[in-house]
Every structure is written in structure tokens, then in C-alpha cells.
């Protein structure tokens, strides 16, 4: 069975917000501050990151409008370039996304365990029990149907937004004692430092590109995908600037550089002793929203790969009533659960994710130039067409290449390993296609 549309514009807007707002905004500001010598550079990095991400969102909004399809982030590469190139870029997601979900789920369990678990389970065993239980509950919810998944996502996302707004209210609390310090200006290359700070910023802003994976699930996608992406990323930018202003108002640049539990510090200022429990709940809900939206999105990529014959046909089988890829969903969740048992290696894996993202996102954005030529018959049909083309995608692509080069300069070993992973994907594609030839001729 093929996938039929079930999700509306609001559903997709909440998906956008949850794809972007994970754990990053509660940790990344400290990394940005370490590479920012002044408040001007700090907020400049976040403003530039927001502006560039908006350019990216507008670009992907038009890509989604011109080519709405299930597993769009894979399909658009296949359509504009070649299936081999599409697989080369996307195959790493099969591994890294499962690892990222498992790692983030563990972090969420570490926050909530001291609040709700008995003393006897305040250990690694208790954390794994909480993590596995959370993932299995979300698996059951997603198995019940795409609409049930979307409703759960809406609730989790709205709760997360509300909790962030409550934390930001700490700025307006009269008894706040802000940190006043003499800022030690860095003598190193400010351009290089600024480029490295953008790595953390773009990591925190990333994720919205997966929205186009739901092209086959959205009602009236040519209209709703662009509007949902724009509304979602605008909401994210507003929340990020608000919470960064709250961080800076309470801690200052020096405090930001030396604090990793930023949200906990804000909650402590606002709520005192109860702050820890509040921020633990916020973190856990953020984790649940992130895990749930990835459980929704990743099987759609498998669907697209199966359509191209790279994965077995069972990956694209869809329950006609629930619109769930039961095998694809089970495979992804199974991968997450397996990885949970070898969770110690996650930090190494996750440190390379941003290089994959910058290369993948900038290359995906290039497809807008090809799509404009291939789908010019759609220009007067009422679909979304971005203004200031080609300036908008050029700004996005150029900035992401700048960040990619910054990563390469800062950590050439990681960059080379990532490049090898892309090449490995290309080799795997051709081996897979060659092994299928005898079967297709029978």
C-alpha cells in the first residue's frame, strides 16, 4: 500500500519545532560563548545562525513544494543527481540517526531518573530501564498510527515550548543577581573563532530538513509544507533568541563559558530548590519529543530507499489503516534498542554528526537550482516560490561551506573519516545494485 496524506499544517509545524529543538539549546550556548570574546560576537553568531537557517528553511520549503514525496531528503538527491549520490549522502543517517536517538534518550533518562526512580535504581541499570521503557512506549504509540504519533508530538512540543517560556521568565524576576565580570578578550583569530562557534549554532538549528521526508503524509503538501517550515523555524528562532537573552542576562559571557547546566541554573534562579525537578521534566519532555519525531521520520527514508531498490521491499510496506511502515518502524526502533547496549561509544559518533549535516544540507540546497529548471511548469500553479532567488540559497550554501571548512581546519581527522564514510556509501550502493541484477532478470 502507498502512503496517503493524514497530517495537517499544524502537525507539520510541530514536527519542525521538535526536529530542531532537541538538547542542543541547553548545552550549545556554552560552546558558543567559549569561542566568543564579546557579547556582540556571541549574539552575532546566534543571529547569523538564525538568519542563515531561515534562508535554509525557505530553500527547503520550495524544495518540498516542488517535489513533495515520502522520504524527500533521499528522493530529491535521486531525482536531481543520481540514486548513487542519494544513497552516499543518506546511508550514514541509517546509523547516525539511530545512535543519536539512543544517546539523547539516555541523556533524558539521566535527568528524570533522580526525580522519579527509587534509590535502588539510581544507577546505570535504572537509566537503561527508563530509556528502554520510554523508547518502547513511543514505539507503541507510533505503531498505532501516524495520526496518533502526530497528536503525541503536538502535546510534547507545546509542553516544551511552554516550559522554555517559563524558564525565560527568570529574566523578569526582580531578585535576579546577574554576573558582572571583566571580559577577557581573546587574542586569537576572531574569524576562525567565529566559524567554530557557528558549528555549535548550526548544530542547534539543524533538523528542519527532515520535514520534507513527510511529503507523502501532508495534506495539500505544495501549500502546507512551505508554510509549516516557515512558521516552525520562525518559532524556533524566536525561542532561541529569547532563551539566549535569558542566559546572558543571568550569567553574562563569563558565566556562559563556565556553565554546562544552563537550563538548570535558570530554573534554580526562578524556582529555587524546585528548579532541578522542573528542568529535569523539561529535559525529559524535550528528549521524548526528539525521539518521537525521529521514530516518525526515519522509516520514511527507508521507504524511499526501498522504492529505489536499495533496501528490501518490506521496508516500504504500509498498513493501509494506520499508514505505518510496520517493518521499517520496528527496524529503526530495534536499531535504537540494540545501540543502547553499547552506548559508551556515542560521544565519538555524535562528534562527527555536524560534518555530515553541513555537507548534506548544503548539497541538498543545491537541488533547488536543478528543481527550478526541471519543474518550471509549476511556476504559475500557486506553489510557494521564494523571493530574492538565488540570493537566499546562495547565502545558505556559502555559509554552510564556511562552517564545513572550519570543521576541517579544527578537526581534519574527523573530516577525513566522514569523507571516507561517504565514499563507503557509494561503494555499498554499487555492490547492492550489482547483487540485485541476477534477481531482476529472473
Phi, psi and omega in degrees: 000144176273168181275134177247149185295132178229340189261141178261184184296320180295318177304313183290325177299317178293327176296317178302311182300317183286329176295329183269309185275096174250240177263348188303316185292345179266358179224323185301324180305328177295319179293322178295317181296326180296334180256009181244121183277341183220160173302327180298315178293322181298305181289332176298320179297317181290322178292315178297318178301318178294317180295316180293320178295325176294319175300317178296319180297318179295322178295313180289334175297317179289323176301315180294327179286323182280334184219067180282115182204155177294136183067040188302326183293334173275314187296325184292326174294317182296319182288318186272330182244273182194147177305327179296317178294321179299316180292320181302318181285321191267341188296328180297331180298329179302324181269307189293325179293319178296319179294319180296317180298315180297317181296315181293323178298322177296319179299317179298320178295324178296327178286316190273337184305312181297341183273322189241344184268149178293163183303325182295341180249020175275062183206185182299324179297315179298321179296318180291324177298314179297317181296310182296319178299316180298314181296319180293322177297315179293327176298315180297316179301315180291328180292333181287342177147153182296326180290321176297319177300316182294319179297317177299318180298318180300315181296312181298319183290316179297322177296318180296316178299316179298319180294322177296319179296323178294318178298320180294339178295347177302330181298327186265005177282128189297334187266014181293134174252104184281156181274122177250122182216162173274120184282127177273108182288135181284146178260355181284177183294114183294327180294314178297316179297320179296319178298318178292322178296330179291336177300312179293322180297311182290330173299320182287329180273349187285163175123332185296337181299334180291349179303323183289353174292342183264019183305326179277350183263346189267133173289130181050062189297327184295338177259315188283327179298308179300316183292321179293317179297315181296313180296318182296312183289328176296321176296317181297312181301316179299314180295319181296316180294323180294313183287329175292324175296322178294315178304310185293321181297324183273320190252334188072173181297317181298317178296321177298322182292336186246008180242132174255332179266067187294314181296322178296323179295315179297316180296323178296321178296318185279321190241001179067226185298332180283352184301321182298315181294322180295314181291329176297319177295318179300313181298318182294318178295319177300319179295314180301318179296318180294315180296316183297316183291330176286326174296326177289317192278317191295322176300335178292329175292319176301320179303312181295319179294322179294325177298327178273002177080011180279326175249158178302154185299335182298338180291342180253008176287129185237133173292121187296333181273317185264346184061032181253133169279091190298319179287315180298319177297313181295323179296314182295313180296321177299319178297319178299315182294321178296316182295331179301334181278351176234041189294345184295341183268005187295320186300322178295316181295313186291334181293344181261353187300321186294326177296316177301318183295315183295318178293312182296315182292314181295322179290320178297322180295331179298334182297341180298326179293324179284318180297322179302323180282318184284334184241033182295342177293345180272354190301326183249029182253007178093005178286163179290131175230121184292148173276165177059033172281138006265011184301317184300305179294329180295318177300314181297310183296315182298317181294320179292327175293324176299317179293320178300315178296321178299318178296317181298318180292318183287321184218073184298328180297313179298318181297318180294321177297319179295320178297319177297324178295320176298315180297321177300321177300320179296319179295315179300320180301309185290327175295317180296314181295321180294322181290342181273343186301315179298328181289319184289339181271354180285000000 
